[in-house]
Amino acid sequence: MIYLYLCHLLAFALADAAAVHQDSPAPSVEMRQPSSCADTSAPSTFSLKDVIYVKQLTWHFSTLPNTTQMAFEVVNDANGVSTGCSLQNVEVDGRWADDSDYWYGCLDRSLTVDAREYPVRTSARIVWDEWRLTVNQTWDCGGESAVRHISEATLKPECDEYEGDFQYINDCTAPDMEAAATVQESDTQYLA
C-alpha cells in the first residue's frame, strides 16, 4: 500500500519537476526565439521527455480507486516553451472512462516576444491502450491572431509489472522523443 502511495506522489511530483525545467531545452533540439508572436516560419517539433506511467489496480477491501496516470515534460522547439503535463483516468463502478477525446490541461506558460508576454496553453490527450499521445499548444497574439501547434506520437514504453495479494501495478517509462507538429494560424481566439 505504501508503494502505491509513493507511485501517486511520484506521478504528480514529476509533472511539477518537469515544469521547473522551463529553461532547459532538450539536448538534441535547437531552440529559437520567434521574431513575432505569430511567427510560424520555423518547423515545430515537440520534445516529449521524462514520460512516466503508472496503472494501479486494487481488489478486495481497498478504498483507493483503480487509476491510470501519466506525467511528462513537453518542449516546443519553435518557441522554447516548456511545460509539464499530468493525465489521469479512474475506474468507477467497474468501468474506465472513455477519455480518448478529452483534452487534459497542462501547466500554463507564457511566450515573451519583444518584452510582451502572451499566454501559452498546452493540453494533451491519450488513447491509453494504444499509447497514442496528442499534444496541442496554442497562444493568442493579443487578439490579432492565434497560433496552434498540434502533434501526435505513439510512445514506446518499457514496463515493469508487480502483482500482490491486493494490488497490481504496471510501472512504465518511455524514451525521450521528438514529434513533428502541424502549425495552424487563425484569426479566432484561443483554440485549445
Stockholm file with secondary structure:
# STOCKHOLM 1.0

chainA/1-192         MIYLYLCHLLAFALADAAAVHQDSPAPSVEMRQPSSCADTSAPSTFSLKDVIYVKQLTWHFSTLPNTTQMAFEVVNDANGVSTGCSLQNVEVDGRWADDSDYWYGCLDRSLTVDAREYPVRTSARIVWDEWRLTVNQTWDCGGESAVRHISEATLKPECDEYEGDFQYINDCTAPDMEAAATVQESDTQYLA
#=GR chainA/1-192 SS CHHHHHHHHHHHHHHHHHHHTTTCCCTTSCCCCCSSTTCCCSCEEEEEEEEEEEEEEECSSCCSCCEEEEEEEEEETTTCCEEEEEEEEEEETTEECCCTTCCEECCCEEEEETTEEEEEEEEEEEEGGGTEEEEEEEEECTTSCEEEEEEEEECCCEEEEEECSSEEEEEEEECCEEEEEEEEEESSSCCC
#=GC SS_cons         CHHHHHHHHHHHHHHHHHHHTTTCCCTTSCCCCCSSTTCCCSCEEEEEEEEEEEEEEECSSCCSCCEEEEEEEEEETTTCCEEEEEEEEEEETTEECCCTTCCEECCCEEEEETTEEEEEEEEEEEEGGGTEEEEEEEEECTTSCEEEEEEEEECCCEEEEEECSSEEEEEEEECCEEEEEEEEEESSSCCC
//
